[in-house]
Amino acid sequence: MQQTVETPIGEILRWRLLLFKISKESIRDHEVSWDESEQVLTYEDTELHMDQIPTLLGSEYQDCHGLLYDDLMMSQKTISHINSSALKDGPNVNTINWNFIQYWDNVNVLKGAYTALLSAIDHLKQLSHVFLSADTRAPDRFVWRESTLAGYEATVQQFL
């Protein structure tokens, strides 16, 4: 149970440290405080009990799941869902910007994932009309709709 380990408990502990830091440095008019047993966090009129955290995390997970599969993956059943437990990571890799996509043991798990959304947009007229606009000057006679891409990027940022 360390805040430096990337686990759900580690995440909870990092958030707890962050809340302490914010309450001491950033929030002056509306302070966050813990009760004496450090089981209840109070902010203005809102209390968060430590036993509510699993529910909060479950809700966040459901929101992220919906953003990923419904919005970012456009509810496409042709795009297979990747189980995160199937992915492997290089625990000893200290390279900046390195992630599980670059790990050689994930090649089979991620096969086709790089082009899955482009293929879905290319093969489904409904998605093509949303993301592409006809342009006879373009090499492929289509261009990306900037407004759709901006909306998609906003959803990516919300997910992150």
C-alpha positions as CSV (number, residue, x, y, z in Angstrom):
1,M,0.0,0.0,0.0
2,Q,2.2,2.7,-1.4
3,Q,1.2,5.8,-3.3
4,T,4.1,5.2,-5.7
5,V,2.7,1.9,-7.0
6,E,0.2,2.1,-9.9
7,T,-2.7,0.2,-8.3
8,P,-6.2,1.3,-7.2
9,I,-5.0,1.7,-3.6
10,G,-1.9,3.7,-4.8
11,E,-4.2,5.9,-6.8
12,I,-6.4,6.5,-3.7
13,L,-3.4,7.3,-1.6
14,R,-2.1,9.8,-4.3
15,W,-5.5,11.5,-4.4
16,R,-5.4,11.7,-0.6
17,L,-2.0,13.4,-0.7
18,L,-3.2,15.7,-3.5
19,L,-6.2,16.7,-1.5
20,F,-4.0,17.4,1.6
21,K,-1.7,19.5,-0.6
22,I,-4.6,21.4,-2.3
23,S,-6.3,22.0,1.0
24,K,-3.2,23.6,2.4
25,E,-2.0,25.6,-0.6
26,S,-4.8,26.3,-3.0
27,I,-8.2,26.4,-1.3
28,R,-8.4,29.2,1.1
29,D,-12.1,30.2,1.2
30,H,-13.4,26.6,1.0
31,E,-11.1,24.4,2.9
32,V,-11.0,20.6,2.8
33,S,-10.7,19.0,6.2
34,W,-10.6,15.5,7.6
35,D,-12.2,14.4,10.8
36,E,-10.1,13.2,13.7
37,S,-10.2,9.6,12.6
38,E,-9.4,10.6,9.0
39,Q,-12.4,8.6,7.8
40,V,-14.5,11.6,6.6
41,L,-13.3,14.3,4.2
42,T,-15.4,17.5,4.3
43,Y,-15.5,20.2,1.6
44,E,-18.1,22.9,2.2
45,D,-21.4,21.0,2.8
46,T,-20.2,17.7,1.2
47,E,-18.8,14.8,3.2
48,L,-17.0,11.9,1.6
49,H,-16.7,8.9,3.8
50,M,-13.8,6.5,3.2
51,D,-16.3,3.6,2.7
52,Q,-17.9,5.6,-0.2
53,I,-14.7,5.5,-2.2
54,P,-15.3,2.1,-3.8
55,T,-18.7,3.4,-5.0
56,L,-17.0,6.6,-6.3
57,L,-14.3,4.6,-8.1
58,G,-17.0,2.3,-9.6
59,S,-18.9,5.3,-10.9
60,E,-15.7,6.8,-12.4
61,Y,-14.9,3.4,-14.0
62,Q,-18.4,3.3,-15.5
63,D,-18.1,6.8,-16.8
64,C,-14.6,6.0,-18.3
65,H,-15.9,2.8,-19.8
66,G,-18.8,4.6,-21.5
67,L,-16.5,7.3,-22.8
68,L,-14.1,4.7,-24.2
69,Y,-16.4,2.2,-25.8
70,D,-19.5,4.3,-26.6
71,D,-17.9,7.6,-27.5
72,L,-14.3,7.1,-28.5
73,M,-14.8,3.7,-30.1
74,M,-18.1,4.8,-31.4
75,S,-20.0,1.8,-30.1
76,Q,-18.5,-0.3,-32.9
77,K,-19.0,-4.0,-32.3
78,T,-16.4,-4.8,-34.9
79,I,-13.7,-3.3,-32.7
80,S,-12.8,-5.9,-30.2
81,H,-12.5,-4.9,-26.5
82,I,-9.0,-5.4,-25.1
83,N,-8.9,-6.8,-21.6
84,S,-6.3,-4.8,-19.7
85,S,-5.2,-7.8,-17.7
86,A,-4.1,-9.4,-21.1
87,L,-1.7,-6.6,-21.6
88,K,1.9,-6.8,-20.4
89,D,4.1,-4.0,-19.3
90,G,7.9,-3.6,-19.1
91,P,8.3,-2.9,-15.4
92,N,12.0,-2.1,-15.8
93,V,11.6,0.3,-18.7
94,N,12.6,3.8,-17.7
95,T,12.3,5.4,-21.2
96,I,10.3,8.7,-21.4
97,N,7.0,8.3,-23.3
98,W,7.3,4.5,-23.3
99,N,4.1,2.5,-22.8
100,F,2.5,-0.9,-23.1
101,I,1.9,-0.4,-26.9
102,Q,5.6,-0.6,-27.5
103,Y,6.1,-3.8,-25.4
104,W,6.8,-6.7,-27.8
105,D,4.7,-9.2,-25.8
106,N,1.5,-7.2,-26.6
107,V,1.8,-7.5,-30.4
108,N,-0.8,-10.2,-30.7
109,V,-3.2,-8.6,-28.2
110,L,-3.1,-5.3,-30.0
111,K,-3.1,-6.7,-33.6
112,G,-5.3,-4.5,-35.7
113,A,-5.9,-2.0,-33.0
114,Y,-3.8,0.8,-34.7
115,T,-6.2,1.0,-37.6
116,A,-9.5,-0.2,-36.1
117,L,-11.2,3.2,-35.9
118,L,-10.0,4.3,-39.4
119,S,-11.3,1.0,-40.8
120,A,-14.7,1.5,-39.1
121,I,-14.9,5.1,-40.5
122,D,-13.9,3.9,-43.9
123,H,-16.4,1.0,-44.1
124,L,-19.5,2.5,-42.5
125,K,-21.3,5.3,-44.4
126,Q,-22.8,6.7,-41.2
127,L,-19.4,7.3,-39.7
128,S,-17.9,8.4,-43.0
129,H,-20.6,11.2,-43.2
130,V,-19.9,12.3,-39.7
131,F,-16.0,12.4,-40.0
132,L,-15.4,13.1,-43.7
133,S,-16.4,15.8,-46.1
134,A,-16.2,15.5,-49.9
135,D,-13.4,17.6,-51.4
136,T,-12.4,17.1,-55.1
137,R,-9.1,18.9,-54.5
138,A,-8.0,16.3,-51.9
139,P,-6.0,13.3,-53.1
140,D,-8.5,10.8,-51.7
141,R,-11.5,13.2,-52.6
142,F,-12.3,13.5,-48.8
143,V,-11.1,15.6,-46.0
144,W,-11.6,15.3,-42.2
145,R,-14.3,17.5,-40.7
146,E,-12.5,19.8,-38.3
147,S,-15.5,20.3,-36.1
148,T,-16.0,16.5,-35.6
149,L,-12.3,16.0,-34.9
150,A,-12.4,18.9,-32.4
151,G,-15.3,17.2,-30.6
152,Y,-13.6,13.8,-30.7
153,E,-10.4,15.4,-29.2
154,A,-12.5,17.0,-26.4
155,T,-13.9,13.5,-25.6
156,V,-10.3,12.1,-25.6
157,Q,-9.3,14.9,-23.1
158,Q,-12.4,14.1,-21.0
159,F,-11.4,10.5,-20.9
160,L,-7.8,11.2,-20.0
